[in-house]
Amino acid sequence: MSTTANPSPAVSGFGFGRVFTDHLTTMSWTRGGWERPQVRPFGNLSLSPAAMVLHYGQAIFEGLKAYPHPDGEIRLFRPELNARRFQLSAERMAMPRLPVDAFLESVSLLVSADRAQVPDRPGHSLYLRPLMIATEATLGTRPAEEYLFLVLGSPSGPYFDAASPAITVWVSQDLPRAHPGGTGNAKCAGNYAAGMAVQRTAADHGADQVVFLDAREHRYLEELGGMNLFLVREDPHGPTLVTPPLSDTILHGITRSSLLTLAADLGLRVEERPIALTEWRDGSRDGSVAESFACGTAAVVTPIGRVRTAEEEFVIGDGTPGQWSTRLRTELLAIQEGTAPDRHGWMRAVS
Ligand SMILES: Cc1ncc(COP(=O)(O)O)c(C=O)c1O
């Protein structure tokens, strides 16, 4: 009973996150521990208006995809990393730890129940959204004592409009996304809520996404609202893939980590180091920064063509996707979609 009618995957264009499959997996937690996961029809939740998530925002989530493979199996991409990150997010928000096996079982149950709704076109997949919310009904400010874990599925196509091959980003110079000691490396709802105002400013300036700077000096690139960031430099010793180092202000992206591995396979040098906004701007202008892209489960690898700030604008390369961005995207998608060997053992069949 999805709120949006479910068109057949074979005949519809989905966009991203707009339609939902027929089921949900749910599991409740009370002080007695986790109940067993249950598959039930997709439908509205019943929550007390005093449910703590609505007031104090104890809410965490994940995002991963299931891909139909040419051999008929449906496989998930590195789901145990999502399960572990979910545990880290839960710990940061004083929420109960969900065992990795229970996370994986809940996801698999949903994919099995809604197998027929996994889209089978290139560039499409079943996006899975596990989440946990505080359901206890009280206005006391303390960690809740009742929670609900859910997994929903959304047959999805490309995150960005396929007609524009490279996105424009807006640099948020005054409002950071995360600060040292904060919740930037947890996938909690509040991080995204805090970025909405800047996202609106970005849209007002004709940009698709926001790039956030560090909170201390407002100088260094961190990440986008829902994606990690990479630059490709043309260095004297050859092309180098550069990305900001992980910290407690950056989400430890699974796509980011996978691309670092694939880049090394392709013979690209990789550097994880602070990157100043001025390096990005000056390098783009003198050609030493040849490419830039954003990456994440939803966006895969999305080239960045143009960067806007309150004062200026610069173009990366010729504003269209560069060769390394394209190559990395192709390599990653081929593994995810099962058209290239899974040489790193990343894919997990849904049991
Ligand atoms: C803030 C943020 N950064 C980066 C990412 C990319 O992470 P992943 O590659 O694990 O999807 C996401 C998406 O989960 C995100 O929300």
The ligand as an SDF file (V2000), in Angstrom:
LIG
                    3D

 16 16  0  0  0  0  0  0  0  0999 V2000
   26.6050   13.2230    4.1730 C   0  0  0  0  0  0  0  0  0  0  0  0
   26.9120   12.0710    3.2880 C   0  0  0  0  0  0  0  0  0  0  0  0
   28.1520   11.9470    2.7990 N   0  0  0  0  0  0  0  0  0  0  0  0
   28.4990   10.9320    2.0020 C   0  0  0  0  0  0  0  0  0  0  0  0
   27.5830    9.9620    1.6360 C   0  0  0  0  0  0  0  0  0  0  0  0
   27.9910    8.8360    0.7530 C   0  0  0  0  0  0  0  0  0  0  0  0
   28.0600    7.6400    1.4940 O   0  0  0  0  0  0  0  0  0  0  0  0
   27.8640    6.2350    0.8120 P   0  0  0  0  0  0  0  0  0  0  0  0
   28.8760    6.1390   -0.2630 O   0  0  0  0  0  0  0  0  0  0  0  0
   28.1250    5.2450    1.9020 O   0  0  0  0  0  0  0  0  0  0  0  0
   26.4780    6.1940    0.2910 O   0  0  0  0  0  0  0  0  0  0  0  0
   26.2670   10.0570    2.0970 C   0  0  0  0  0  0  0  0  0  0  0  0
   25.2600    9.0460    1.7370 C   0  0  0  0  0  0  0  0  0  0  0  0
   25.0880    8.1010    2.4780 O   0  0  0  0  0  0  0  0  0  0  0  0
   25.9250   11.1260    2.9530 C   0  0  0  0  0  0  0  0  0  0  0  0
   24.6700   11.2580    3.4170 O   0  0  0  0  0  0  0  0  0  0  0  0
  1  2  1  0
  2  3  1  0
  2 15  2  0
  3  4  2  0
  4  5  1  0
  5  6  1  0
  5 12  2  0
  6  7  1  0
  7  8  1  0
  8  9  2  0
  8 10  1  0
  8 11  1  0
 12 13  1  0
 12 15  1  0
 13 14  2  0
 15 16  1  0
M  END
$$$$
